[in-house]
């Protein structure tokens, strides 16, 4: 991971979960640092990931951001336009 990814990645996590690995959205299945939905969790490790572990959440989150947006800066730009990523 590039050092230049750190600030936008931290900003995304701050917006999504306020850095709380136990964050739970009562209106959807979104949970954890990156607010993964059930379907996304299934695609990024499912039961093989200990979703209560912030480190494992972060690894899955970085992979998701990279797969979908290419890098955290682009993910944050998408969030700025849409208020989600």
Buried (B, 14 or more C-beta within 10 A) or exposed (E): EEEEBEEBBEBBBEBBBEEEBEBEEEEEEBBBBBBBEEEBBEBBBEEEBEBEEBEBBBBBBBEBBBEEBEBBBBBBBBBEEEEEB
